Amino acid sequence: MLIRKVFPEEKDFYNRVAKHPLQSWEWGEFKESTGMKAVRLGVFEKDKMVDGLLVLFRQIPKTSFSAGQLLKGSLPIQEYINALSGLAREQKAIFIKIEPSYIVRRWKNEKGEPEKIPFEDRQVDLEKIGLTESAKPLFDPYSFILNLTKTEDELLSNMHSKTRYNIRLAEKNGVTVEEKSDDQGLEIFISLLQKTLRRQKFYMHSPDYFRKMWQILFPAKISHILLAKYKQEVLGAWMLFTWKDTLFYPYGASNSKHRELMASNLLCWKAILFGKQNGCHHFDLWGGLGPDADKNHPWYGFHRFKLGYGPDLVEYSPSWDLITNQWLYQGLQWADSLRWKLLRLRRRLPF
């Protein structure tokens, strides 16, 4: 096995083996436009690239050090860690955060009610190859994955009865859904997202972040926008990613008006059909709570919404840190914890 940096002329070969849109060549280009550094490693066996690793580095302000991240890649093995350790030293990285796109548990979901006991349970212990489990993952460890190879009738039948009812209610009330994957659709999505974030008091990226993302991912046919409308008023907007045989739902926004029309339910159903029409076999709804979700959790509404479509609940491998400087790593963790406490305090303040 040989692991080395990938040359620009090997872009197509790299994308053939990249397993997730956040590992794509284009995602690296986008993140570089936001100030990060992208390094792509290719894993070769007998001169054939069999895997790709996109590692992003961000400079730590007022220091010569950086922090790295390898998100949604393959489950690492010792050879990967050896290569990443060398790369970390080259980039003066205090650590590299690694969050594999690897499912360790799955709960089969029928009609919005997942089984209590997972039907798949594979333990992952990466400490033996030099990693430390992270106290703070970047992505939710849980998500929902829907099998899109089923027929439309099978998909509808497997939904919770209330979800099916809401889809029909939205259609009956005149809600429509259209793809608007262009610059105008992007600005509609951004505008509605900003209103949603202010209403729900969530933190997310700036409008410029999404514009830069769109400029790179849309020409590569990775990003798409669906809009739900009622009498020409936009009630919901989703940005979707497609990669290989999988559809992803990373970003969504909704209008506070006409919530009784259940536009979001129809929007999700049309996203499912969009995925099927584009040859996708899976729909990753990107985030959820665990199998014993707390009904008082602020995200429970999103969790229950996704659950109603009949996707399996899955748990991904934990987040891991490859640490190269333990002392600086501890100091950085303390500073980050303090930063988030201040942000939460600011959110609670009435001014």
N, C-alpha and C positions, 0 to 999 in steps of 0.2 A: 504493500500500500504506500502510495506517495501522496503527500498533501502539500500543495504549493499555492501561491497567489495566482489568480486567474487573469489572463491578459484580456484587454478590451475586445480583441478579435474573437475571443472565445465566448462572447456574450450568449449566443444562441445555444451553445452546448451547456452553458451554465444554467440557463433558464429551463432546459429540458429536465434537469435533475433537481431543481429547486422545488421544495415540497409545499410552499406556502407563499401567498403574496407578500408577506413581510420578509421573505427570503429572496424575493425576485431581484433581478438586476435593477429594474426600474425603481423599486423601493429604496435601494441604496442611492440612486441618483437623486430621488426626492429628498432623502434625509441629508444628503450633502448640500442641497439647496437651503436647508435650515441651519447649516453651520456644523454639522457632524462630519466625521470622516468615515468613509465606507471602505472596508477591506474585504475582498471576496477570496475565499480559499476553495480550491477544487480538490476533491478526493478522487484519486486515480487508481485504477486496477488494470494492469496490462495496457497502459496508455489510453484507457477509456475513462472519461469522467463519470463517476457513479453517484456522487453527492456534491452538494455545494453548501458553503457556510458563509453567510453574510454577517460580518462583525462590524458593528458601528461604535465609534468612539466619540465621546464629547469631552472637550477640554474643560478641566476644572478651573474656574475663574481665578486669576491672579496666582496661578501655580504652573509648573511645567508638567504636571501630571494630568492623566485623563482617566475616564471610566468607560468600560466597554459593555456591550450587550449583544447577545446572540439569541434572537427571539424566534420561536416557532420553527426551529430546525429539527434535525434528527436527534434521537437519543444518543448522546456522545459515548464513545468508547475511549480507551486509554490513548490510542493514537491521536484522536481528535484533541484530547486535553494536552498532550505533549506539544502539538502544533499551536494550540491556543496560548499555552504558557510562553512559548517563544514570541508569539505575536504581541502578547501583553507587555513583555519586556521591551520589545522594539518600540511600542507606542507609549511607554511609560505609564501603563494603565495600573491603577491600584487594584482593580479587580475587573472581571468580566462576568456580567450576569447572564446566566444561561437558562432559558425556559423552553424546554423541548416540546414539540407538538406530538406528544406521545401519550396515548390514553392508558391509564392504569386501572380505571374502574368504569363500568357502564351499567346503568339501570334501564332496563327495557320499559318503555312507556306505552301504555295502551289507553287511549281515550283520556289523556290528561292525568293519568294516575300511575306514576312509576312504581315498579316493584320495590319493596322494602330492602330486599337483598340483591346486591349487584350480581349479574350473571357472568361477569368477567372481573377478575381480580389479579392483577400482576404487580407485584411489589417491585419498586425501583429504588435501589440504594446506590447512589453515585458517590458516596463518601469514600468508597474503596478506591476510586480513581482520582482522588484529590479535590473533591468539591465540598463546599459547606452549604447546607440548606439555608436559603435566604429567609430573613424574617419579614421581608416585604416584597412580594411578587409584583411585577408590573401588570400582569393580566390576571383576571379571575381564574382560579384553578378549575372552576366548573363551567360547562357550556352545554348547549343542546345541539344534537345533530339529527337531522331528519333524512330518511332514506327517500330520495327522489326517483328511484327506479320503479316505485309503485305507481299504479294507474291513478288517475284523478279520483275515481270513485273510491279506491282503497285509501287514498290520503284523506279524503273527506270522512270516510267511515271511521278512521282511526282518531279523528279529532274528538275533543270533548264536545258534548252536545251543545253547550253554551257558545262555544267558538263557532260551530257550524251555523247556529242561529244568528249570531252577530254578523257573519259574512253575508248571509241572505238578507238580513235587515239593512245593511249598508247598501246592497244592490237595489233593494226595493225602494229605498229612500233617495235613489238617484246619485249616489256616490260613484265616481268613476276613477280609474287608475290609468295613468299613461306613463310611458318611458319618456323622459326628457333629458337625455344624456347629451347636453350641450352647455355652452357657457351660461345661457339664460337659466337653464335648469339648475346649474350650480349656484347661481346667485339667489335663486328662490330657496334652495336648500339652506344656504348659509344664513339668509335672513331669518328663516323659520327656526333654525337651530339656535341662533343667538337669543331669540325670544324664549325658546324652551329652556335654555340654560339659566336665564334670568329668573324665570318662573320657578324652576325647580332648585335653584341655588347650587348648581353643579359647576365644577371647573372643567374646561375643555380647551382645545386649541383655538387660536385666533382665526379670523376669516382669511388672513393672508396664508396661514398654514394650509388651509383647504384649497386655496387657489393654486398654490405651488404643487400640492399633491395632484390636483386635477390636471395641470399642465403636463405632467409626466405620465400619470397612470391612464388617463383617458386615451391618448393616442396608442397606447399599448393594449387597449381593449380590456383593461383590468377593472376600471371603475365605471359605474353606471348609476343613474338616478331615476327613481320612480316617484311620481307625485300622485297623491290622492286628492281629488277635487270634488267640491259640491257647489254647483252654480258658479263656476269659475273661481271660487275661493279655494286656496290650497289648505287642506286640513292636515296633511301629513306628507313628509318627504323623507325618503330613505336613500342613503348612498350604499351601494352594494359593490362587492368585489367578486370577480370570477377568476379562478386559477385552476388550470387543468380540469378536473371533473368535479370541482366543488364551488358552490356559491357561498359567499360570506356576507353577513349583515353586521358591519362594524359601527355604523352611525345612523341615527334616526332622529327625527324632529316631529313635533306635533303642535297643532293649533289648539288653543284653549277653548275655542268656539265649537259648537255643534258636536260635543263629545257624545251625545246621545245617538249620533248617526253611525258610530262604530267604524269610522273610516280606517283606523289602524288595522282592524281585523281584515278588512278587504285588501288593504295594502300588503299585508303579510301573505295572504292567499295568492295575490297576483305576483308577488316575489317568488313564491314557490313555482308557479306556472312559468315565470320568466326563466328560472333555473332549469326546469325541464326542457323548455324550448331551446335553450342554449347548450344542451347536452350534458348538464351537470347531474351527477349521481348522488351528491350529498349537499345538504344545506346546513352550514354551521351558523347558528344564530348568535354566536359570539358573546358568551357570558351568561351566568345564572348563579343562583344560590345552590347550596348543597341539598342532599336528599331530605334533610329535616329542616327545611327552610322556615325561618321565623316569620310569622305573619305580620309582626310589627316592624320588620326590617324595612328601611326606606325603599329598597329595591324589590320588595316582594311583588308589587304590582307587575313589574317587567317580567319577573320570574314566572308568575302565574300565567301571564299573557302568552309567553313562549311555550310553556308547558301544554297549553290547550291545543296546540297543533299536532301533538302526538310524537314529538321527537324524543329520542333517547337522551337521558341525562348522562353526561360523561364527566369524568374527573381526569385532568391532565397531570403529568408529572409535576412535582413541586418545582419551585424556582430555586436555582442553585447559583452560588457565587464561586468563581475561581479566583482566589485571593493571592496577590503577589506581594502585598505589603500590609501585614496584619495591623500594625500600629496606625498607619494612615487610614486603613479601612475602617477601624473602629471610630476614629475621629470623624470620618465622612458620614458614617451611619448616625452618629450623634447629631451632627449639623443638620442632616436631612430630617430627622425626627423633630428637631426644634422648629425647622421651617414649616412643617405641616401642622404643628400645633398652633403656630402663629396664624397660618391661613385659616384654620378652623375657627379660631377665636375671632378673626376679622369677619368671617361669614356670619357669626352670631351677633355682631354689633349692629345697633339700629341705625348707623350712619355710614 
